[in-house]
Amino acid sequence: MLELKCKMADDVILQIDNALNAIVNVTDKSGNLKKELKYEIHETLSQLRELVVALESNLQETKEANQKMTLEVKQLKVALMEKEK
């Protein structure tokens, strides 16, 4: 179940990145936006991308911690079963 949630989170991050790219493309193509506004949009998108990278990093750390804990639980179960014999 956790693996499914992590995969879904990866998909969400990809969709966020695609949406940010779409905003960049629209901003770059628009001839009606003032230079300052385009700059502000690009700066905000840059900040959002940094946040997405931080989320991806946090997601990866969480995945690794969960995998480690799952392995520890399996090892403890095996040790307990061995002790009960």
SERO-4910 file (N, C-alpha, C, O; in steps of 0.05 Angstrom, whole numbers):
BEGIN
 pado doro    nc1    nc2    nc3   cac1   cac2   cac3    cc1    cc2    cc3    oc1    oc2    oc3
  Met    A     16    -24      0      0      0      0     17     25      0     12     44    -14
  Leu    A     38     25     17     56     48     18     70     52     -9     74     75    -18
  Glu    A     78     31    -22     92     33    -48     73     46    -68     82     62    -85
  Leu    A     47     39    -67     27     51    -85     25     81    -80     24     97    -99
  Lys    A     25     89    -55     23    117    -48     47    132    -58     45    154    -68
  Cys    A     71    120    -55     96    133    -64     95    136    -94    104    156   -105
  Lys    A     85    115   -108     84    116   -137     65    138   -146     70    153   -165
  Met    A     43    141   -131     23    162   -137     36    189   -132     31    208   -148
  Ala    A     52    191   -111     65    217   -106     85    224   -128     87    247   -136
  Asp    A     99    203   -139    117    208   -161    101    219   -185    111    237   -199
  Asp    A     78    207   -190     61    216   -212     52    245   -208     51    261   -227
  Val    A     45    252   -183     36    279   -177     59    299   -182     55    320   -193
  Ile    A     83    292   -173    106    309   -178    111    313   -207    117    335   -216
  Leu    A    108    292   -223    112    294   -252     90    313   -264     96    329   -281
  Gln    A     66    310   -254     44    328   -264     49    357   -257     44    375   -272
  Ile    A     60    361   -233     66    389   -224     88    400   -242     86    423   -251
  Asp    A    108    384   -248    130    393   -266    119    400   -294    126    420   -306
  Asn    A    101    383   -304     89    389   -330     73    414   -330     73    430   -349
  Ala    A     58    419   -308     42    443   -306     60    468   -305     54    489   -317
  Leu    A     82    466   -290    101    489   -289    113    494   -316    117    517   -324
  Asn    A    120    473   -331    130    476   -358    110    490   -376    117    507   -393
  Ala    A     84    483   -373     63    495   -389     61    525   -383     58    541   -401
  Ile    A     64    532   -358     63    561   -350     86    576   -363     83    598   -373
  Val    A    110    564   -362    134    576   -374    129    580   -404    134    602   -415
  Asn    A    118    560   -417    114    562   -446     94    584   -453     98    599   -472
  Val    A     72    586   -438     52    607   -443     64    634   -437     59    653   -453
  Thr    A     79    636   -416     91    662   -409    111    670   -431    111    694   -438
  Asp    A    127    652   -440    147    659   -461    133    666   -488    143    683   -502
  Lys    A    111    654   -494     97    659   -519     81    684   -519     76    696   -539
  Ser    A     73    692   -495     55    715   -492     70    741   -499     91    747   -488
  Gly    A     58    756   -517     70    782   -525     58    805   -509     67    827   -510
  Asn    A     37    799   -494     22    820   -479     33    825   -451     27    845   -438
  Leu    A     50    806   -441     60    809   -414     84    829   -413    101    828   -430
  Lys    A     84    845   -393    106    863   -389    130    847   -381    128    826   -369
  Lys    A    154    858   -387    179    845   -381    182    838   -351    190    817   -343
  Glu    A    174    857   -334    175    853   -305    157    831   -296    165    815   -278
  Leu    A    133    829   -307    115    808   -300    125    781   -309    123    761   -294
  Lys    A    137    779   -332    149    754   -341    171    746   -322    174    722   -316
  Tyr    A    187    765   -314    209    759   -295    198    748   -269    208    728   -259
  Glu    A    178    761   -258    165    752   -233    154    724   -236    157    708   -218
  Ile    A    141    718   -258    130    692   -263    153    671   -264    150    650   -251
  His    A    174    677   -278    196    659   -280    209    654   -252    217    632   -245
  Glu    A    212    675   -236    223    673   -210    206    655   -192    216    638   -177
  Thr    A    180    660   -193    161    644   -177    162    615   -186    161    597   -169
  Leu    A    163    610   -211    165    582   -221    191    569   -212    191    545   -206
  Ser    A    212    584   -212    237    574   -202    235    565   -173    245    544   -165
  Gln    A    222    582   -157    218    575   -129    201    550   -126    207    533   -109
  Leu    A    180    548   -142    163    525   -141    179    499   -149    175    478   -137
  Arg    A    196    502   -169    212    479   -177    231    470   -154    235    446   -150
  Glu    A    242    489   -140    259    483   -117    243    468    -96    253    449    -84
  Leu    A    218    476    -92    202    463    -72    195    434    -81    194    416    -65
  Val    A    190    431   -107    184    404   -118    209    386   -114    206    363   -107
  Val    A    233    397   -119    257    381   -115    260    373    -86    267    350    -80
  Ala    A    253    392    -68    255    385    -39    234    363    -32    241    346    -16
  Leu    A    211    365    -44    191    344    -39    200    317    -50    196    296    -37
  Glu    A    212    317    -73    222    292    -85    244    280    -67    244    256    -62
  Ser    A    261    297    -56    282    288    -39    270    276    -13    278    254     -4
  Asn    A    251    290     -2    238    280     22    223    254     17    224    236     33
  Leu    A    211    252     -6    197    227    -14    217    204    -16    211    182     -6
  Gln    A    239    209    -28    260    188    -31    270    179     -4    274    156      1
  Glu    A    275    199     14    284    192     41    264    175     56    271    157     70
  Thr    A    238    182     53    217    168     65    215    139     55    211    120     70
  Lys    A    218    136     28    217    110     16    240     93     28    236     69     35
  Glu    A    264    104     29    287     89     39    283     81     68    290     59     76
  Ala    A    273    100     84    268     94    113    248     72    116    251     54    133
  Asn    A    227     73    100    206     52    101    217     25     93    210      4    105
  Gln    A    233     25     72    245     -1     63    263    -12     85    263    -36     90
  Lys    A    278      5     98    296     -3    120    280    -15    143    287    -36    154
  Met    A    258     -1    150    241    -11    172    228    -37    165    225    -55    182
  Thr    A    219    -40    140    206    -65    132    226    -88    134    219   -109    143
  Leu    A    251    -83    126    271   -104    128    276   -111    157    279   -135    164
  Glu    A    278    -91    174    282    -96    203    259   -112    214    264   -131    230
  Val    A    235   -106    207    212   -121    217    213   -150    208    208   -168    224
  Lys    A    220   -154    183    222   -182    173    244   -197    188    240   -220    195
  Gln    A    267   -184    193    288   -197    208    280   -203    236    287   -224    247
  Leu    A    265   -185    249    256   -190    276    236   -213    277    236   -229    296
  Lys    A    218   -214    257    199   -236    255    214   -263    253    207   -282    266
  Val    A    234   -264    236    250   -288    232    263   -295    258    263   -319    266
  Ala    A    275   -276    272    289   -281    297    269   -291    318    276   -309    333
  Leu    A    246   -280    319    225   -288    338    216   -317    332    212   -332    351
  Met    A    212   -323    307    204   -350    300    226   -370    307    220   -393    316
  Glu    A    250   -362    303    273   -380    310    274   -385    340    279   -407    349
  Lys    A    268   -364    356    268   -366    385    246   -384    395    249   -399    414
  Glu    A    223   -383    381    200   -399    389    203   -429    384    188   -445    395
  Lys    A    221   -436    367    225   -464    360    236   -480    382    241   -504    379
***
